[in-house]
């Protein structure tokens, strides 16, 4: 079975470049948001989102600007989606998911089966009745969101803390040790397009708990139980700091043939120490090829479930913190619109674009495509970057493979649906300042495009 995959086609065609030749993106074209910097490394950068905060314009402004993936913080949990047995409520989760898709953001589904945040009726079930309820829940929710989820946390936090690597005691565990693999097989049967993840905390370094998860993944792979990814929550503070073997631990899981994702990152603290820890997490992920995304567990410190620990990248007013700059720098961004990188200010970009070797050249534009594909479909996010002259409009051309078709476009107007298709700016995103970027996206059926996009200034 072909698993979903994310590829970045770093392709650019300059208007002034010779026809048919490619230009290499210069440092001035480099990304200046978390999402675009991560995309340049073939990864997503996501955040937990609370549906009730979406009407807060500071919150949604940062969400739109910085993040390329979202995880509903509570809205997909069992108590939220099936408050009464057999009666499903997807309203809050749908709000988050549909908004994300409109904005070209991926969605991490969280979580199908978990001992916590169960509705009262499930807490009171046991044995076969609970097992059947779990299977029905996984089936219904995964079916409802089929085709919309990049990765599902199928099972969350099923192992105990402490030294013996045992399963966590819970009503689900007491239905039989096979409850985890049943949940995974059920999720795959309902949605063959999403990656299926096991997600946990205190598994970030090598220890008895992560060894037990490792053994389970190894066993699942050997027996053909469908598992595609392991999530590392990465909630850090002084009592549970970033482990020194974080990267090595991610790598050993990746070596089992699964993707690894940092799923709920937050690091209590402030200033340079916090910034350095964030940078270290990013570097570890970038060093592991199969670490394909990082999600922080909230946007502003005040949005955090551990707000008193100020563990996030933006302060309560929505200003980027030192941790934000360090994260952006670690992602490889070379332009930072907000603050200097706290740990290596000497690497700040030149303040004088006219003398910088990274000055954009050419009066046209370039385009690059990032693709999230699954069997039978794909979502393409296209970044348009202006050259040295301000754009007042743009058109991007792409050739779709035979048999593929555009089904839905956002932030651009498509001309044609098959073969050579062109996309022209809409009213609000035609103007692009020199070296600045704008994005649009489209969803398609069939195989994703793999050819060079052209960009023409208008
Ligand atoms: C937390 C949410 O952030 C809180 O709003 C909620 O009250 C409790 O759950 N591990 C997980 C997340 O997998 O679902 C938890 O989220 C944090 C710990």
Boltz pocket constraint, residues with backbone or C-beta under 6 A from the ligand:
constraints:
  - pocket:
      binder: B
      contacts: [[A, 73], [A, 74], [A, 156], [A, 233], [A, 264], [A, 305]]
      max_distance: 6.0
